Amino acid sequence: MSVLEHYGTPRHSGRYPWGSGKDSEQRNKSFLGYVDKLRQEGLSEVEIAEGFGMTTSQLRTRKSIAKSEVRAASAAEALRYKEKGMSNVAIGQRMGLNESSVRALLDPALQLRSDVAVSTSNMLRETIEKKGVIDVGAGVESHIGISRTKLNTAIALLEEEGYKVHYVKTEQLGTGKFTTIKVLSPPDMTYSEIFKNRDQIKTINNYSEDGGRTLLGIETPRSVSRSRVLVRYSEEGGSDKDGVIELRRGVDDISLGNAKYAQVRVSVGDKHYMKGMAMYADSLPKGVDIIYNTSKKKGSDDDTVFKKVKDDPDNPFGSTIRQKHYIDSNGKTQLSALNIVGSTPGSGEEGSWGSWSKSISSQVLSKQSPALAKKQLDLAKGLKIEEFDEISSITNPVVKKRLLESFADDADASAVHLKAAALPRQSSHVILPIPSMKEGEIYAPNYRDGESVVLIRHPHGGTFEIPQLRVNNKNPSANSLIKNASDAVGIHPSVAKKLSGADFDGDTVLVIPNKDGLIKTSPSLKGLSDFDPRSSYPAYPNMPKMSARTKQMQMGDVSNLITDMTIKGATSNEIARAVRHSMVVIDAEKHHLNYKQSAIDNGIAELKKIYQGGERSGASTLVSKASSEIRVPRRKEAFKIDPKTGSKIFTQTGETFVNAKGKTVAKTTTSTKAAEAEDLFSLSSGTRIESIYAQHGNDMKALANRSRKLALETPNLVYSPTAKQTYATEVASLRAKLNIAYKNKPLERQAQLLANSIVSAKKAADPDMDAADLKKIKGQALEEARARRGAKKQKIIITDKEWNAIQLGAVSNNTLTQIILNTDLDDLKQRSTPRAAYKMTDAKVARAKAMSASGYTTAEIASALGVSTSTVQDTVGG
């Protein structure tokens, strides 16, 4: 039996849907006419899009396609009449158009503009045929030189031909977050194929593969001959400078340049390398250019004294390095034998360790007095409140909103890491051995001669690991080797032993003046005296070797135990047991030690039962729990903000997978306990110090919510067409700068894809790679990938005139938002609050008084607050 059915489509009736006409022109005219009719009936663009089952963006794109195709058809018709000899007026009469419209249709320039979408789609199609899957995400339009709307239209034209748009997720190696790449693929390619081969996603523009480099961009290191190296063994004083590499001055291939010291790796012969801090030395024996200090005994062979070069051209030293070049006497460029540790310019050399720290960790401060912890946490809180007040006073709504959002993120992070404000003149320094120093002295040219300072190293076990020393900047040996060092201190080798086993291969310490004894110290634990993990717990025959992952887990476990024990008042003997075990664990992987027997002998299970609630229990105090990892159901990265409270509202994705037992379970993502806790007191065991930290964490969370709520309430920018005309030059300049910034986006995505591919290959070659090594590889891979792809983010620098244009509304809300996302936030903050540095707000007054009470000088307070010393004196006196 035949059935005749009548079917309709959204918002209109009829036997056939729109677009079923005999040709594309009819279909497109019908579509455009129907949209126009619905608009005349009073429907909004959103309602029209919903009626067609589209988003508003898809509706606009479809209208653009329709208009282009209708215009192309009309232009072709007009051209046919023109070729028959008809005048523009006659053509207009035939087509129902006026003469000027016919002229416009026949104008080649106008026709070319209308054909941009079609020509772009042709270019995209040809590129896909040559390269395969291509990136069509943000910034690609800047490389092509068209608008984003035209590019979207071109993509939509190809989609109608069967080409597919996919969204591919890839990890951002610099942040650990994920970015989504919009790609266009051939009709027959699946998402699964694209994801498995995402390193093959190409850009529309070409780039250099730079095939002469290794995956991580490392040139074959230059080696020094073994004959140039003198080994100074333990019996000869090598133990006092273990790891220090002393260099002859004036030798080009081992020159430190303008630096006095650097952390280096140096190849020796074909199979070995040295690692340590390189510094100059005087009176080296004739024929020797390098002295390598070691704790190894005389008679040890080179395999024992030196490290073995890894069979990996990308990572021969197991460290991230920077290679340097010099010009030889013949004017030729040569590779230096010194490989500097670190990836960023300047890292690993003099000047890279001396940042004046703005905070002090909970790992350190929680082991001091509650009064000191509260004072420094209150200072940190005052600083955040002052910053919030300054941002809140900003008049530009777009800038204000962006800075409030950034501030909220920082405040949330503060609730997790629980860092307090730094102590007066606290700074990081790298330690170097000066055997001629007295055991109770320190060469510290950045501090006053004769003053007392304490040294604190991470990881930090307790007050028994804090030496207090007197500054002596007159030591002749120190002045000869590192005079006026910008960020190094010289100590007697014995001091390193108290610093939780520090060595001289780039270890850093916090140097803190301690005139009033604010930082408490205590004698070294007797239970650690002469304890040697290697001789005490050697491996038994055929004992399985500890993996890097196991070491990481065991070290975290015992570190948390020591923190919890200290907070809960464990005895010095009990602390010594846990610290002994931690010393075994930290060396167990490298030196193949029996860490399980150490746990038994030191009664670790008993200590965990007493101080953590069970033999297999973990962190039991807020300080150790706060940043502990926790798995939560996977959720969308974008979150909503509760308009009443300002808190984040996450939406779970509902994703699941079938586990090894065949059970369907929810996919999870990683967070921290402090981030997920609404009230940090819920993580506390009830001690006084935990209460102080819990209150601080809650205050930070509340400040973050307050900031998000204010950001939500902040209106959009009021756009001014008049200001746009007045500042036309500045607006054009800002758009040009934004265009340059946008051009980097596709290149950065290509770099991320390549870097992920490199990291995957490295992980496959070394499945047991530990977290520290993986982090180094990720950094190296991303740096090299960016160099190959030419990816370099260029921050938008806003001039004074451009800022005036922004303030007067010369650019739209959306454009300004994009500019802000591509500029320096600190510069933006300074421009937005130009008078804040000179005004003593209530928050600044409170902070100045608190700093003064903590021992900061008037000059230090003035520097921190950005005001004059006289202003500080007027505020706090003195």
VENHU-V177618 format. One record per backbone hydrogen bond with DSSP energy under -0.5 kcal/mol. CO is the residue of the C=O (numbers start at 1). NH is the residue of the N-H. E is the energy in kcal/mol with one decimal. If there is no record, write none. Layout:
BEGIN
co:CO nh:NH e:E
co:CO nh:NH e:E
END
This chain:
BEGIN
co:3 nh:5 e:-0.7
co:5 nh:7 e:-0.5
co:9 nh:12 e:-1.8
co:12 nh:9 e:-1.2
co:15 nh:7 e:-0.6
co:17 nh:20 e:-1.0
co:23 nh:27 e:-2.4
co:24 nh:28 e:-3.0
co:25 nh:29 e:-2.6
co:26 nh:30 e:-2.5
co:27 nh:31 e:-2.4
co:28 nh:32 e:-2.7
co:29 nh:33 e:-2.8
co:30 nh:34 e:-2.5
co:31 nh:35 e:-2.4
co:32 nh:36 e:-2.4
co:33 nh:37 e:-2.3
co:34 nh:38 e:-2.4
co:35 nh:39 e:-2.1
co:36 nh:40 e:-2.2
co:37 nh:41 e:-1.5
co:38 nh:43 e:-2.0
co:39 nh:42 e:-1.6
co:44 nh:48 e:-2.4
co:45 nh:49 e:-2.5
co:46 nh:50 e:-2.4
co:47 nh:51 e:-2.0
co:48 nh:52 e:-1.4
co:49 nh:54 e:-3.2
co:50 nh:53 e:-1.1
co:55 nh:59 e:-2.2
co:56 nh:60 e:-2.4
co:57 nh:61 e:-2.2
co:58 nh:62 e:-2.6
co:59 nh:63 e:-2.3
co:60 nh:64 e:-2.2
co:61 nh:65 e:-2.3
co:62 nh:66 e:-2.4
co:63 nh:67 e:-2.8
co:64 nh:68 e:-2.3
co:65 nh:69 e:-2.7
co:66 nh:70 e:-2.8
co:67 nh:71 e:-2.7
co:68 nh:72 e:-2.6
co:69 nh:73 e:-2.4
co:70 nh:74 e:-2.6
co:71 nh:75 e:-3.0
co:72 nh:76 e:-2.2
co:73 nh:77 e:-2.1
co:74 nh:78 e:-2.7
co:75 nh:79 e:-2.4
co:76 nh:80 e:-1.9
co:77 nh:81 e:-1.9
co:78 nh:82 e:-2.3
co:79 nh:83 e:-2.3
co:80 nh:84 e:-0.8
co:81 nh:84 e:-0.5
co:81 nh:86 e:-1.9
co:82 nh:85 e:-1.8
co:87 nh:91 e:-2.6
co:88 nh:92 e:-2.2
co:89 nh:93 e:-2.2
co:90 nh:94 e:-2.3
co:91 nh:95 e:-2.3
co:92 nh:96 e:-1.4
co:92 nh:97 e:-2.7
co:98 nh:102 e:-1.6
co:99 nh:103 e:-2.3
co:100 nh:104 e:-2.1
co:101 nh:105 e:-2.0
co:102 nh:106 e:-1.8
co:103 nh:107 e:-0.8
co:106 nh:108 e:-0.6
co:107 nh:111 e:-2.6
co:108 nh:112 e:-2.5
co:109 nh:113 e:-2.0
co:110 nh:114 e:-2.1
co:111 nh:115 e:-1.2
co:113 nh:116 e:-1.3
co:115 nh:119 e:-3.2
co:116 nh:120 e:-2.8
co:117 nh:121 e:-2.2
co:118 nh:122 e:-2.0
co:119 nh:123 e:-2.2
co:120 nh:124 e:-2.7
co:121 nh:125 e:-2.3
co:122 nh:126 e:-2.3
co:123 nh:127 e:-2.3
co:124 nh:128 e:-2.4
co:125 nh:129 e:-1.9
co:126 nh:130 e:-1.5
co:127 nh:131 e:-3.4
co:128 nh:132 e:-2.1
co:133 nh:202 e:-2.6
co:134 nh:184 e:-2.5
co:137 nh:140 e:-1.8
co:139 nh:142 e:-0.6
co:139 nh:143 e:-1.0
co:140 nh:143 e:-0.5
co:140 nh:144 e:-1.9
co:141 nh:145 e:-2.5
co:141 nh:146 e:-1.7
co:147 nh:151 e:-1.9
co:148 nh:152 e:-2.7
co:149 nh:153 e:-2.1
co:150 nh:154 e:-2.3
co:151 nh:155 e:-2.5
co:152 nh:156 e:-2.4
co:153 nh:157 e:-2.1
co:154 nh:158 e:-1.6
co:155 nh:159 e:-2.2
co:156 nh:160 e:-1.7
co:157 nh:161 e:-0.6
co:158 nh:161 e:-0.8
co:158 nh:163 e:-2.2
co:159 nh:162 e:-1.4
co:164 nh:185 e:-2.8
co:166 nh:168 e:-0.5
co:166 nh:183 e:-2.8
co:168 nh:181 e:-3.1
co:170 nh:179 e:-2.8
co:171 nh:173 e:-0.9
co:172 nh:175 e:-1.1
co:172 nh:176 e:-3.4
co:177 nh:172 e:-3.8
co:179 nh:170 e:-2.4
co:179 nh:181 e:-0.5
co:180 nh:182 e:-0.5
co:181 nh:168 e:-2.8
co:181 nh:183 e:-0.6
co:182 nh:136 e:-2.8
co:182 nh:137 e:-0.5
co:183 nh:166 e:-2.2
co:184 nh:134 e:-2.1
co:185 nh:164 e:-1.9
co:186 nh:189 e:-1.6
co:190 nh:194 e:-1.9
co:191 nh:195 e:-2.9
co:192 nh:196 e:-2.2
co:193 nh:197 e:-1.3
co:195 nh:198 e:-1.3
co:197 nh:200 e:-2.3
co:198 nh:201 e:-1.4
co:202 nh:135 e:-2.9
co:210 nh:213 e:-1.7
co:214 nh:217 e:-1.6
co:217 nh:219 e:-0.5
co:222 nh:267 e:-0.6
co:224 nh:269 e:-2.0
co:225 nh:228 e:-1.8
co:226 nh:229 e:-1.5
co:228 nh:230 e:-0.5
co:228 nh:289 e:-2.0
co:228 nh:290 e:-2.0
co:229 nh:231 e:-0.5
co:230 nh:232 e:-0.5
co:230 nh:292 e:-2.7
co:231 nh:233 e:-0.8
co:232 nh:294 e:-2.2
co:233 nh:236 e:-1.4
co:233 nh:238 e:-2.7
co:234 nh:237 e:-1.8
co:234 nh:239 e:-0.5
co:237 nh:240 e:-0.6
co:237 nh:241 e:-0.6
co:238 nh:241 e:-0.8
co:239 nh:242 e:-1.1
co:241 nh:244 e:-3.1
co:242 nh:504 e:-0.8
co:243 nh:277 e:-0.5
co:244 nh:246 e:-0.7
co:244 nh:293 e:-2.1
co:245 nh:279 e:-2.2
co:246 nh:291 e:-2.4
co:247 nh:281 e:-2.1
co:248 nh:251 e:-0.8
co:250 nh:252 e:-0.6
co:251 nh:254 e:-1.3
co:252 nh:255 e:-1.5
co:253 nh:337 e:-2.5
co:253 nh:338 e:-0.5
co:256 nh:259 e:-1.7
co:260 nh:280 e:-0.8
co:261 nh:350 e:-1.5
co:262 nh:264 e:-0.6
co:262 nh:278 e:-3.5
co:263 nh:341 e:-2.6
co:264 nh:276 e:-1.8
co:265 nh:339 e:-1.9
co:266 nh:274 e:-2.7
co:267 nh:224 e:-2.3
co:268 nh:272 e:-1.4
co:271 nh:309 e:-2.8
co:272 nh:268 e:-3.0
co:273 nh:307 e:-2.4
co:274 nh:266 e:-2.1
co:276 nh:264 e:-2.8
co:276 nh:278 e:-0.6
co:277 nh:245 e:-2.7
co:278 nh:262 e:-1.7
co:279 nh:247 e:-2.2
co:285 nh:288 e:-1.8
co:289 nh:248 e:-2.0
co:290 nh:230 e:-3.0
co:291 nh:246 e:-2.7
co:291 nh:293 e:-0.6
co:292 nh:232 e:-2.4
co:293 nh:243 e:-2.3
co:296 nh:234 e:-2.6
co:297 nh:300 e:-1.7
co:301 nh:304 e:-1.2
co:301 nh:305 e:-2.2
co:302 nh:306 e:-2.6
co:307 nh:273 e:-2.0
co:310 nh:312 e:-2.1
co:312 nh:315 e:-1.3
co:315 nh:318 e:-0.9
co:316 nh:310 e:-2.6
co:320 nh:342 e:-3.1
co:322 nh:340 e:-2.1
co:324 nh:336 e:-3.1
co:326 nh:328 e:-0.6
co:326 nh:334 e:-3.2
co:328 nh:331 e:-2.0
co:332 nh:328 e:-3.0
co:334 nh:326 e:-2.4
co:336 nh:222 e:-0.6
co:337 nh:339 e:-0.7
co:338 nh:324 e:-0.6
co:338 nh:340 e:-0.7
co:339 nh:265 e:-1.7
co:340 nh:322 e:-3.0
co:344 nh:347 e:-2.2
co:346 nh:349 e:-1.4
co:348 nh:263 e:-2.8
co:349 nh:352 e:-2.2
co:355 nh:357 e:-0.9
co:355 nh:428 e:-1.3
co:358 nh:422 e:-1.0
co:360 nh:420 e:-2.6
co:361 nh:364 e:-0.5
co:361 nh:365 e:-2.6
co:362 nh:366 e:-2.2
co:364 nh:367 e:-1.3
co:365 nh:368 e:-1.7
co:369 nh:373 e:-2.2
co:370 nh:374 e:-2.7
co:371 nh:375 e:-2.1
co:372 nh:376 e:-2.3
co:373 nh:377 e:-2.4
co:374 nh:378 e:-2.6
co:375 nh:379 e:-1.6
co:376 nh:380 e:-1.9
co:376 nh:421 e:-2.0
co:377 nh:381 e:-2.5
co:378 nh:382 e:-2.6
co:379 nh:383 e:-2.0
co:380 nh:384 e:-1.8
co:381 nh:385 e:-2.5
co:382 nh:386 e:-2.3
co:383 nh:387 e:-2.1
co:384 nh:388 e:-2.5
co:385 nh:389 e:-2.5
co:386 nh:390 e:-2.0
co:387 nh:391 e:-2.3
co:388 nh:392 e:-2.6
co:389 nh:393 e:-1.0
co:390 nh:393 e:-0.5
co:391 nh:394 e:-1.6
co:395 nh:397 e:-0.6
co:396 nh:400 e:-2.6
co:397 nh:401 e:-2.4
co:398 nh:402 e:-2.2
co:399 nh:403 e:-2.6
co:400 nh:404 e:-2.3
co:401 nh:405 e:-2.2
co:402 nh:406 e:-2.2
co:403 nh:407 e:-2.6
co:404 nh:408 e:-2.4
co:405 nh:409 e:-1.7
co:406 nh:410 e:-2.0
co:407 nh:411 e:-2.6
co:408 nh:412 e:-2.3
co:409 nh:413 e:-2.1
co:410 nh:414 e:-2.0
co:411 nh:415 e:-1.3
co:412 nh:416 e:-0.6
co:413 nh:416 e:-0.9
co:413 nh:417 e:-2.7
co:414 nh:418 e:-1.8
co:417 nh:362 e:-0.6
co:420 nh:360 e:-2.1
co:423 nh:426 e:-2.0
co:424 nh:513 e:-0.5
co:427 nh:511 e:-3.1
co:429 nh:509 e:-2.7
co:430 nh:489 e:-2.1
co:432 nh:491 e:-2.2
co:434 nh:437 e:-2.4
co:438 nh:441 e:-1.9
co:440 nh:470 e:-2.5
co:441 nh:492 e:-0.6
co:442 nh:444 e:-0.8
co:442 nh:472 e:-2.9
co:443 nh:490 e:-2.3
co:444 nh:447 e:-2.3
co:448 nh:451 e:-1.9
co:451 nh:471 e:-2.6
co:452 nh:514 e:-2.6
co:453 nh:469 e:-2.9
co:454 nh:512 e:-2.2
co:455 nh:467 e:-0.5
co:456 nh:510 e:-3.0
co:459 nh:461 e:-0.5
co:462 nh:465 e:-2.1
co:463 nh:466 e:-1.5
co:463 nh:522 e:-1.5
co:465 nh:467 e:-0.7
co:467 nh:455 e:-1.8
co:469 nh:453 e:-2.6
co:470 nh:442 e:-1.8
co:471 nh:450 e:-2.3
co:472 nh:475 e:-0.6
co:475 nh:479 e:-2.3
co:476 nh:480 e:-1.8
co:477 nh:481 e:-1.7
co:478 nh:482 e:-3.0
co:479 nh:483 e:-0.7
co:482 nh:485 e:-1.7
co:487 nh:430 e:-2.4
co:489 nh:432 e:-2.4
co:490 nh:443 e:-2.9
co:491 nh:434 e:-2.8
co:492 nh:495 e:-2.0
co:492 nh:496 e:-0.6
co:493 nh:496 e:-0.8
co:493 nh:497 e:-0.6
co:494 nh:497 e:-0.7
co:494 nh:498 e:-0.8
co:495 nh:498 e:-0.6
co:495 nh:499 e:-1.2
co:496 nh:502 e:-1.6
co:497 nh:501 e:-1.0
co:498 nh:500 e:-2.0
co:504 nh:277 e:-0.9
co:507 nh:431 e:-2.2
co:509 nh:429 e:-2.4
co:509 nh:511 e:-0.5
co:510 nh:456 e:-1.8
co:510 nh:512 e:-0.6
co:511 nh:427 e:-1.7
co:512 nh:454 e:-2.4
co:514 nh:517 e:-1.2
co:518 nh:520 e:-0.6
co:525 nh:528 e:-1.7
co:526 nh:529 e:-1.4
co:528 nh:531 e:-1.9
co:531 nh:533 e:-0.5
co:532 nh:536 e:-2.0
co:533 nh:537 e:-2.1
co:537 nh:594 e:-2.4
co:540 nh:543 e:-2.0
co:547 nh:551 e:-2.3
co:548 nh:552 e:-2.2
co:549 nh:553 e:-2.2
co:550 nh:554 e:-2.9
co:551 nh:555 e:-2.7
co:552 nh:556 e:-2.0
co:553 nh:557 e:-2.1
co:554 nh:558 e:-2.3
co:555 nh:559 e:-2.1
co:556 nh:560 e:-2.1
co:557 nh:561 e:-1.7
co:558 nh:562 e:-2.3
co:559 nh:563 e:-2.1
co:560 nh:564 e:-2.7
co:561 nh:565 e:-2.7
co:562 nh:566 e:-2.3
co:563 nh:567 e:-2.4
co:564 nh:568 e:-1.9
co:565 nh:570 e:-2.6
co:566 nh:569 e:-1.3
co:571 nh:575 e:-2.5
co:572 nh:576 e:-2.3
co:573 nh:577 e:-1.6
co:574 nh:578 e:-1.8
co:575 nh:579 e:-2.6
co:576 nh:580 e:-2.7
co:577 nh:581 e:-1.9
co:578 nh:582 e:-2.1
co:579 nh:583 e:-2.1
co:580 nh:584 e:-1.6
co:581 nh:585 e:-2.6
co:582 nh:586 e:-2.4
co:583 nh:587 e:-0.8
co:584 nh:587 e:-0.6
co:584 nh:588 e:-1.0
co:585 nh:588 e:-0.7
co:585 nh:589 e:-0.6
co:587 nh:591 e:-2.8
co:588 nh:592 e:-0.9
co:588 nh:593 e:-1.2
co:592 nh:539 e:-0.9
co:593 nh:595 e:-1.6
co:594 nh:598 e:-1.4
co:595 nh:599 e:-2.0
co:596 nh:600 e:-1.4
co:597 nh:601 e:-2.9
co:598 nh:602 e:-2.4
co:599 nh:604 e:-2.4
co:600 nh:603 e:-1.2
co:603 nh:607 e:-2.0
co:604 nh:608 e:-2.6
co:605 nh:609 e:-1.9
co:606 nh:610 e:-2.1
co:607 nh:611 e:-2.8
co:608 nh:612 e:-2.3
co:608 nh:614 e:-1.3
co:609 nh:613 e:-0.6
co:614 nh:617 e:-1.3
co:621 nh:625 e:-2.4
co:622 nh:626 e:-2.8
co:625 nh:628 e:-2.3
co:625 nh:673 e:-0.5
co:626 nh:674 e:-2.4
co:628 nh:673 e:-1.8
co:630 nh:671 e:-2.7
co:632 nh:669 e:-3.0
co:634 nh:653 e:-2.1
co:634 nh:654 e:-0.6
co:640 nh:649 e:-2.7
co:641 nh:643 e:-0.5
co:642 nh:646 e:-3.1
co:647 nh:642 e:-2.7
co:648 nh:650 e:-0.5
co:649 nh:640 e:-2.4
co:650 nh:652 e:-0.5
co:651 nh:636 e:-2.8
co:655 nh:667 e:-2.6
co:657 nh:659 e:-0.6
co:657 nh:665 e:-2.9
co:659 nh:662 e:-2.2
co:663 nh:659 e:-2.8
co:663 nh:665 e:-0.6
co:665 nh:657 e:-2.4
co:667 nh:634 e:-2.9
co:669 nh:632 e:-2.5
co:671 nh:630 e:-2.2
co:672 nh:676 e:-1.7
co:673 nh:677 e:-1.6
co:679 nh:682 e:-1.9
co:680 nh:683 e:-1.6
co:681 nh:684 e:-1.1
co:687 nh:691 e:-1.8
co:688 nh:692 e:-1.7
co:689 nh:693 e:-1.9
co:690 nh:694 e:-3.1
co:691 nh:695 e:-2.4
co:692 nh:696 e:-1.8
co:693 nh:697 e:-2.6
co:694 nh:698 e:-2.5
co:695 nh:699 e:-2.3
co:696 nh:700 e:-2.2
co:697 nh:701 e:-2.2
co:698 nh:702 e:-2.5
co:699 nh:703 e:-2.1
co:700 nh:704 e:-2.2
co:701 nh:705 e:-2.4
co:702 nh:706 e:-2.3
co:703 nh:707 e:-2.1
co:704 nh:708 e:-2.3
co:705 nh:709 e:-2.5
co:706 nh:710 e:-2.0
co:707 nh:711 e:-2.2
co:708 nh:712 e:-2.3
co:709 nh:713 e:-1.7
co:710 nh:714 e:-1.0
co:717 nh:719 e:-0.8
co:719 nh:721 e:-0.5
co:720 nh:724 e:-1.9
co:721 nh:725 e:-1.8
co:722 nh:726 e:-2.5
co:723 nh:727 e:-2.7
co:725 nh:728 e:-1.3
co:727 nh:731 e:-2.7
co:728 nh:732 e:-2.3
co:729 nh:733 e:-2.0
co:730 nh:734 e:-2.5
co:731 nh:735 e:-2.3
co:732 nh:736 e:-2.2
co:733 nh:737 e:-2.3
co:734 nh:738 e:-2.4
co:735 nh:739 e:-2.2
co:736 nh:740 e:-1.9
co:737 nh:741 e:-2.2
co:738 nh:742 e:-2.5
co:739 nh:743 e:-1.6
co:740 nh:744 e:-0.6
co:741 nh:744 e:-1.0
co:742 nh:745 e:-1.2
co:742 nh:746 e:-0.6
co:743 nh:747 e:-0.7
co:744 nh:748 e:-2.9
co:745 nh:749 e:-2.3
co:746 nh:750 e:-2.1
co:747 nh:751 e:-2.3
co:748 nh:752 e:-2.4
co:749 nh:753 e:-2.2
co:750 nh:754 e:-2.5
co:751 nh:755 e:-2.9
co:752 nh:756 e:-2.5
co:753 nh:757 e:-1.8
co:754 nh:758 e:-2.3
co:755 nh:759 e:-2.7
co:756 nh:760 e:-2.4
co:757 nh:761 e:-1.9
co:758 nh:762 e:-2.2
co:759 nh:763 e:-2.6
co:760 nh:764 e:-2.1
co:761 nh:765 e:-1.7
co:762 nh:766 e:-1.4
co:766 nh:769 e:-1.7
co:770 nh:774 e:-2.5
co:771 nh:775 e:-2.2
co:772 nh:776 e:-1.7
co:773 nh:777 e:-2.5
co:774 nh:778 e:-2.5
co:775 nh:779 e:-2.0
co:776 nh:780 e:-2.5
co:777 nh:781 e:-3.1
co:778 nh:782 e:-2.4
co:779 nh:783 e:-2.0
co:780 nh:784 e:-2.5
co:781 nh:785 e:-2.7
co:782 nh:786 e:-2.3
co:783 nh:787 e:-1.7
co:784 nh:788 e:-2.3
co:785 nh:789 e:-2.4
co:786 nh:790 e:-1.0
co:786 nh:791 e:-1.9
co:790 nh:792 e:-0.6
co:793 nh:795 e:-0.7
co:795 nh:797 e:-0.5
co:796 nh:798 e:-0.7
co:796 nh:824 e:-0.6
co:799 nh:803 e:-2.2
co:800 nh:804 e:-2.1
co:801 nh:805 e:-2.0
co:802 nh:806 e:-2.2
co:803 nh:807 e:-2.7
co:804 nh:808 e:-1.5
co:805 nh:810 e:-2.7
co:806 nh:809 e:-1.6
co:809 nh:720 e:-3.1
co:812 nh:816 e:-2.5
co:813 nh:817 e:-2.0
co:814 nh:818 e:-2.0
co:815 nh:819 e:-2.2
co:816 nh:820 e:-2.7
co:817 nh:821 e:-1.9
co:818 nh:822 e:-0.6
co:819 nh:822 e:-1.1
co:820 nh:823 e:-1.4
co:822 nh:796 e:-3.1
co:823 nh:825 e:-0.5
co:824 nh:828 e:-2.3
co:825 nh:829 e:-2.7
co:826 nh:830 e:-2.1
co:827 nh:831 e:-2.3
co:828 nh:832 e:-2.3
co:829 nh:833 e:-1.7
co:831 nh:834 e:-0.7
co:833 nh:836 e:-1.3
co:833 nh:837 e:-0.5
co:835 nh:838 e:-1.3
co:835 nh:839 e:-0.6
co:836 nh:839 e:-0.7
co:839 nh:841 e:-1.2
co:841 nh:845 e:-2.5
co:842 nh:846 e:-2.3
co:843 nh:847 e:-2.1
co:844 nh:848 e:-2.8
co:845 nh:849 e:-2.2
co:846 nh:850 e:-2.1
co:847 nh:851 e:-2.7
co:848 nh:852 e:-2.2
co:849 nh:853 e:-2.1
co:850 nh:854 e:-1.2
co:851 nh:856 e:-2.3
co:852 nh:855 e:-1.2
co:857 nh:861 e:-2.4
co:858 nh:862 e:-2.5
co:859 nh:863 e:-2.3
co:860 nh:864 e:-2.2
co:861 nh:865 e:-2.2
co:862 nh:866 e:-1.4
co:862 nh:867 e:-1.9
co:868 nh:872 e:-1.7
co:869 nh:873 e:-2.7
co:870 nh:874 e:-2.4
co:871 nh:875 e:-1.3
co:872 nh:876 e:-3.1
co:872 nh:877 e:-0.6
co:873 nh:877 e:-1.9
END
